[in-house]
Amino acid sequence: MPGFDTLAIHAGQPPDPATGSVVPAIHLATTFAQSAVGEHKGFEYSRTGNPTRAALETCVAALEGAAYGSAFASGLAAEDAVLRTLAAGDHLVVGDNLYGGTHRLLAQVHTQLSVSSAPLSDLAAVEAAWRPTTRLVWVETPSNPHLWIADIAALAGLAHDRGARLVVDNTFATPYLQSPLALGADVVVHSTTKYLGGHSDVVGGFVATNDPDLAARVAALQNSVGAVPGPFDCFLVLRGVKTLAVRMDRHSANARRVADALAGHGAVGSVFYPGLPAHPGHEIAAAQMRGFGGMVSFTLRGGEAAALKVAGSTRLFTLAESLGAVESLIEHPSRMTHASVAGSPLAVDPALLRLSVGLEDADDLLEDLDRALAVVG
Ligand SMILES: Cc1ncc(COP(=O)(O)O)c(C=O)c1O
């Protein structure tokens, strides 16, 4: 089996046999010629299947160690497909720290499902939330925005013992740093908008699994609902994935320096980074991840007012939603990415800021944060 970096560059994308092109073609065709009714070269209509999308699906599935992968138009479209495989009345246990859009999808769209939230690092809390109708445990690890860590193998064991499945949102870790399927998870979902794309220029999503029945249902939903990414979007994610390993190494190294600097700053309350030995999930993260990633969050001693001031004072860290790209971003989750969880048990501390630490020179990033923190320090 080729190594991760080799798969990232080559899986699903051999040189084009017709032209020798070393990058996959962007196949814009919506339809494909048939030599006789039902006889074709594997593609009929681009919602159902497209060669550029097929290359992306083969590549990202290979990186996740999955036999099957389906690409979607966004991370939420990928999540929606997985949720549509459940029946009305089915119950899910989700993490008590969750991307706000996932909460909104569950609370406002999939109202036929019932949902409980629990701290997924605490197996007793998951058991307490369990019902006879529980079919799925849904975990982000590290979670957005708090970077809580859950033990994937333990959650998979608990879910499987009770006849349920485990879905892992692997957006923050990426397949380079964490392999949920190898740890026992049944499904991996991604917002490929983030690290897999890696350049803040494409929105996309992905579902990977080794379960042939589930994969067939997700592929059928992809075709029936039609939330597919366009060929150019697929190309951009494929191009991003080629450098995923080197980017994640640098993201992790820069984030570690930022986390260490914040941990020693007087204006900062708590720092959340799974690489810090004081992080409650550090040991599990060290065991199940190959690095700690590029996301750091922290609270300000001065509360929300201080957080808002700092968020508005950085120059190199751009104040913007999203994450996982080459440029560093700062955001205020409770008013921005997680505004939709306000008033729910998943509400985020308004003193919290989230950083997506990019690939700039770490010294410049530290200087920028230092200058911004001086505004409240
Ligand atoms: C952890 C996580 N999962 C899923 C999503 C949704 O992805 P998208 O914005 O591509 O729909 C996001 C978006 O921020 C996210 O952070």
The ligand as a Tripos MOL2 file, in Angstrom:
@<TRIPOS>MOLECULE
LIG
   16    16     1     0     0
SMALL
NO_CHARGES

@<TRIPOS>ATOM
      1 C1        -16.3650   20.8050   11.7400 C.3       1 LIG1
      2 C2        -17.2050   21.2590   10.5930 C.ar      1 LIG1
      3 N1        -18.0080   20.3760    9.9860 N.ar      1 LIG1
      4 C3        -18.7960   20.7470    8.9510 C.ar      1 LIG1
      5 C4        -18.8210   22.0480    8.4770 C.ar      1 LIG1
      6 C5        -19.7360   22.4220    7.3590 C.3       1 LIG1
      7 O1        -19.0340   22.5250    6.1660 O.3       1 LIG1
      8 P1        -19.4240   23.4770    4.9450 P.3       1 LIG1
      9 O2        -19.2740   24.8920    5.4150 O.co2     1 LIG1
     10 O3        -18.4650   23.0650    3.8800 O.co2     1 LIG1
     11 O4        -20.8480   23.1650    4.5900 O.co2     1 LIG1
     12 C6        -17.9740   22.9930    9.0630 C.ar      1 LIG1
     13 C7        -17.9670   24.3840    8.5780 C.2       1 LIG1
     14 O5        -17.3860   25.2690    9.1760 O.2       1 LIG1
     15 C8        -17.1540   22.5860   10.1570 C.ar      1 LIG1
     16 O6        -16.3330   23.4560   10.7850 O.3       1 LIG1
@<TRIPOS>BOND
     1     1     2 1
     2     2     3 ar
     3     2    15 ar
     4     3     4 ar
     5     4     5 ar
     6     5     6 1
     7     5    12 ar
     8     6     7 1
     9     7     8 1
    10     8     9 2
    11     8    10 1
    12     8    11 1
    13    12    13 1
    14    12    15 ar
    15    13    14 2
    16    15    16 1
@<TRIPOS>SUBSTRUCTURE
     1 LIG1         1 GROUP 0 **** ****
